[in-house]
Amino acid sequence: MLRANVDAAQTIAPATRLTGQLRVPGDKSISHRALILTALAQGKSVIKGLPAGEDVRATVACLRGLGARVRRGPDAAEIDGAGLESFATPHGILDCANSGTTMRLLLGVLAGSSLSATLDGDASLRHRPMARVIDPLQSMGARIASHAGRAPLAVTGTKLQGRRHTLPVPSAQVKSAILLAGLFANGPTTVVEPIATRDHTERLLRAMGTDVALVDGSVVIRPSHQPLRPLELSIPGDFSSAAFWMAAAALRPGWSVVVRDVGLNPTRTGFLRVLASMGAEVTVDGPMDAEIEPRGTVTVTGGAFRAMVLGGSDVGSAIDEIPVLLAIATQAEGVTTIDGAGELRVKESDRIATMAEGLRRMGAVVDERPDGVSIHGPARLRGATVESHGDHRIAMALAVAGLTASSPTRIEGANCVAVSYPNFFADLRQLSGLKL
């Protein structure tokens, strides 16, 4: 899969201002799910606002490899859904590239199908743990072969039986894979979450006519004999992409950023509460009424910035935003402590270790723990050469940290931002006035 045209290294100069307004790419999490579910529906669906990043392109390519009819134009994608029975055994592997969401969700779909397929990805994805989704699917009767719980994954579709699953670690991807398998299983399937995770899958399934309910803190899906209904959907801006600008605006008094038309799903917006607790001024215009996903405009303005303590429930509602939170915590008064974040060690990189490494090179004092990290602030950051480790969120978080350094910061492997936000550095130039 070709990378977008982003330089392999980017140099971030210290900024004296950050101001402006923008719209970020469409929400990646919603896009994956909408594409997969509309391919499983009966009828024509239209999805507007899909992001241009490589992760969503991987999902489109995999669906086409299964025979789904997906036409993607400059403004919208049209999906001619014909149900799971229309999927065909692919001629080669299904390349999920760097997208764990693509691999885990398609594994749930294919487990209850009548075909065989192999899901694989790049070196980073091959290192990410898949046993957490393989094990519950196998308890439903799925036939899946793996390499010690990692990709490539060979799945042979078969009849599944609904089961009750308790997730040992909060994961929206694992929950969604189980629910998608439950869509085609015999009997109800229940997922018990220790901490509630993003509910995009449940919202889409309900909108498409599926019986999905929250019962005593558990998500229950009951398969229906009726086909999924097609959708017309406009994807809101990705909150996790917008978080980089919200965080950057909080760094200095007077810095301010307005993010328009961004997703405001309450299972995703915990980061706004964190920023407000740390002293930033946060204004939300919305959410606007929406049939499936709420959206609106968020304005963040910097103020006196102070440290805070985050526990497991805080982390669960802001898991993708923790890397940039670590970056801005270097400028907060006091020690910012994050616990219950062990899941960060099995993302595209070990996000605790890679952020700690980069921030230490820039002069920050960082204490690592197996499931957490502490940042001592405020720190006088200095320019340094830092590594993205191929992780898009690390590259962008370190770029935000570089805005307050005393000299330029060089980010190696910066082209990995193409996974989710190909225009990140162009937007950074626009908001900061810097020449990168």
N, C-alpha and C positions, 0 to 999 in steps of 0.2 A: 504494500500500500504506500502510495507516494505521500511524502510530507508536504504540508503547505510551505509556501515560500517564506520561511523564517530563518534568519541567520543562526548558525550553530552556536555563536556566542554573542552576547549583548552586553554593552557597558552602560551602567546606570550612573549618571552624575548626581551629585547632591541637588535637591530641589529647594527652591525658595518659596514656591507656591504650589498649590494643587486646587484647582477650581474648574467647574464646568458641569455639564450634564451629558448623559449618553444613555444608550440602550445596549445591553450586553447580549451575547448570542442566546438563542433559545435554550430552554432547560434540557440538559442532557438526559437526566433521569426520566423525565416525562417522555421525551422523544423515543428512547429505546422501547419503552413499554407501549406507547401508542403505535409504533410501527409493527411490533410483534402481534399485538392484539387485533389491529385492523387487518393484518394478513390472515388471522384466524377467523375473522368475521365473514358474514355472507353479504356481499354487496360492495359498492364503491365508497371508499372513504377519502376525505381530503384533509391533509395535515399541513397547516401553514406555520412558518417560522421555525422550521428545523434548523439546528445549528450546522455550520459547515465543518465542524471538527471531525477528526479521524475516527473517534469512537462510534459516533452515529453512522458514519459511512461504513464501518465494519458491520453493523447490524443490518443495514440495507443490503450489503454484499452477501451476507449469510442468508438472508431471506430469499434473495434472488437465486442463490445456490440451491435452495430447497424448492424452487419452482414458483415462488410467490411473484405476483405481478406488481412491481413497484416502479412507478415512473416519477422521477424526481426532476422538477423544473427549477428555475431560478427563484420562484416565489412560493411554490407549494409542491407537495408530493401527493400523487394519486395512487391509491392501493386498491386493487380489484380483489377483494377477499373472497375465498371460496372454501374456507374451513380447513381444519387440520387434515381431512382426508385428501385434500388437493396437493398436499406437500409430497414431494418425491425424494427418494434416496439420492443424495448429491453424487456427482461424478468424482469429486475429490474431497479433500478436507474442507471444513467450514472454518475459515481463517477469522478469528475474533480479534486479531491484531493485539492491541493493548487493553482491550475492553473486557474487564471482569463482568460487567453487567450483561454484555452480550452473551458471554459463555454461560453464566449461571442461569439466566432466564431461558435461553434456548435449551439448556439441559432439562429444565423442568417441562418445557413443551414437548420435547422429543421423547422423553421417558415414557409417555403414555400414547405415543403414536404407533403407526404400523410400519415404520421404516428404520433403517440403520444409518448412523452418521458418526463422523469423528470431528470433534471440536478441538481446535488447537489455536495457538497464538504466538506472540513474540516471546523472547527470552524472559522478559519481566513477568508476563502473564503465566508462563510455565512455572514460575516460582511461587505463585500465589496459591493459598490453600483452597482446595476444592472439596475436601472430605466433608466439610461442614454442610455442603449441599448434597453431596453424593450419599451420605449416610441416611438422612431422612427420606430421600427418594428411594433408596434401596429398601427401606422398611415398608414402603408402599408397594414393593414388588419390582422396582426398576432394575434393569440389567445394564450396569455401567462398569466399564473397565478403565482403570486409570494407572498412572505411574506413581505409586505410593501416595495417592490422594492428590495428585497434581496432573495438569494437562501434559500430553493430549488425552482427551476423554473419548472413549468409544462407547456409544449408547445404542442399544438394540431395543426398539420400542416394544412395549408389551402392555397388557391390561394392568391397571393399577387399582389398589384398594385404598380408600380414604383412611387416614390415621390421625391421631392427635400427636402433635410435635411440640416439645418445649425447647426453645432455642437457648443454648448455653451462653451464647454471645449475641447481643443485638445486631441484626443485619437485615436491612431492607431487601438486599439482593437475595439472601437465602429465603426469607419470608415469601418474596415474590415468586421464586422458583417453585416453592412448595404449593403456593396457591395456583400457579399455572398448571402444575401437575394435577392438582385437585380438580381443576376444571374438567378433566377428562377421566377422573377416577370413579369407582363405584362407591357411593356413600359420601358423607360429609368429611371434609378435611379441616382440622383445627390447628392453628399456630398460636402458641403461647409465647409472648415476648416478655423478657425481664424488664425491658425499657421500650416504650413505644418508639418505632422508627417511622420514617417517611411513608405516607400512605397513598402514593400515586397509583399503585397497582389497584388497590381497592376502589379508589374513586373511578378509574377508568372502567373496571369490571362492572360496577354498579350502573354507570352511564350506558353500558352496552347490554344491560339486561340480565346480569348475573346476580344470583342471590349470595351476597357477601355481607356479613354482619359482624359487629363488634359485640361480643357476649362475655361479660365478666372479665374484661381485659384481654380476651382472646379473639383472634380473627377466625371466623368460620365461613367456609365456602361450601355451598351445596351445588353439585353439578345439575345442569338443566338440560332437558332434551331440546330446548330451543337454541338456534344458532345465535352467536353474538351479533348484535346490531352494528352496522357501520357507523362511523363518526364523521362529523366535520369539526375540526379542532384547530385552534390557534394556540401555539406553544408560547407561554410567557417567557420573559428573560430568565436566565439561570441564576438563582439566588447565590449559588456557590461561586459563580464567576463575578457577580456583582459585589460579593463580600470583599474582594481585593481592593476595590475602590472605596467601599465604606470604611474599611480598616485604614487605608492610606489617609483618608480625610480626617480620621480621629487622631492622627499623629501629632498635629500641631494646631494650636489655637488659630482660628481664622481660615484654616483649610476647609473646603466644603465641596461635596460632590452630590449631584442629584442623579439617581438611577431611575429611569422611566420604565414603565411597563414590565416590572420584575415580578416573578412569582412570589406570592405571600402565603403559601401553604403553611399553616401553623406548625406542622411537624418539621419545617425547615428553617424557621426564622428565630431560633434560639439565640443566634449570634447578635441579633439586634438588641436583645435584653442584656447580653454581655457587654456590648459597646456602651449602652446607656449606663450600666452599673460602673463602668470604668471612667465615666465622666464625659463621654461624647454626647452631643445633642442629636437626638434621633427623631425625625418626623416622618410619619407614614401617612400618605394620602391614599386612602383605600382601606381594606381591599374593595375593589370594584366587584359588583355582582358577576359571577361567572357560573356556568352550569357545572363545570367540573373542577377547575383550579382557580383560586382567587389570585388577583394580581393588583398592582398599584404602583405608586411612586414612592421612593425612599430618599430622604435627604439626610446626610450625616455631616455635622460640623464639629471640628475639633474644639476641645476645651482642656481644662486641667485633667490630666490623665493619671489614673491611679490603678494599682494592682488589684487583683481579685483572686478568689479561690474557686475552682471549678471541680465538681465531682462527676460521677458517672452519668447522672441524668442530664447535666449540662452538656457533657461531651456528646451524648447520644443525639441531642438535638442540633449539634453543630460540628459533627465529625469532620466534614470536608473543610471547615473553616479553621480548624485548629492550627494548621501550619502558618497561616497568616496572622492568627492571634499570637503565636509565639514570636513572630517578627515584630509586631507592634508592642508586645509586652516589654521589649527591651527599652521602651521609652516611657513606661509607666512608673510611677513613684511606688516603690516597695517590691515585694516578691510575689509574682504571679505563679500560682501553683495549680497544676492540672493533674488529676488522678482519674483512674478508671478509663484510661485511653490506650490500653494495650492493643486494641484493634488497629491503631495507627502503624503498628510495626509490620503489618501484613498487607499494606496497600501497594501501590505501584513501586514504592520503595519503603524502607523502614522510616516512616516520616518523623518519628521522634529522633532517631539517630542522625538522619540527613539534615534536619533543621538544626539540631544541636551542633553538628559539625560546621555548617555554614555560618551560624551566628557566632560561634566561638572564633572562627577565623576573622570575623569582623570586630571582635573585641568584647562580645557579650559574655556574661557569666551564666552558665547553664548547668543545672544539676539534672542528670537523667536517673530515672527509676524504671523497673521493668514495665510498669503500666502507667507511667506518668513522667512529668518534667516540671522543673521550676526555673523561672527566668528572673534574674535580679536586675532591677532597674532603678532609676534611668541609667542607661549605659551610653557612653560616648563612642558610637560606632565609627569604625574607620573603613575605608575602602579596602577590598581584598578580592582575590580570585576565588570564587566559590563554584560548587558543582551542583547541577540539578539532579544528578543520578538518574536521568531519563524520566523524571517525575514532573509532570506539568504543574502541579500545585506547589512543589518545592521551588521551581524556577520562578513562578510568579510571586510567591511569598518572599523570596530573597530579593526580588526586584523592589518590592515595597520597602523592605528593610533598607535597601540601598539609597532610598530617597533621603534618609536622615544621616547618612554616613558623612564623614569629613572629607572624603575624597572618592573618586569613582570606584564602582564595584563592577567586576567582570563576572558574568554568569556563563559558565561553560555548559554546553548542551541545552541552550535556551530554546532550540527549535522544537523541543518536546511540548511546548505550549500548543502546538498544532493539534494535539489530541482533543482539546476542549475549547481553545480560545485563540485561533490563528492570528487575530488582530490585536492581541493584548498589548504588544509594544507600541503599535500605532496609537492605540487609545491612551497609553501612558504618555506618549509625546503630546497628544492633544490636551490632556488635563494638566500636565506639569510645565509645558512649554520647553521641555528639554529636547536637545538633539541627541538621539541615541545612536 
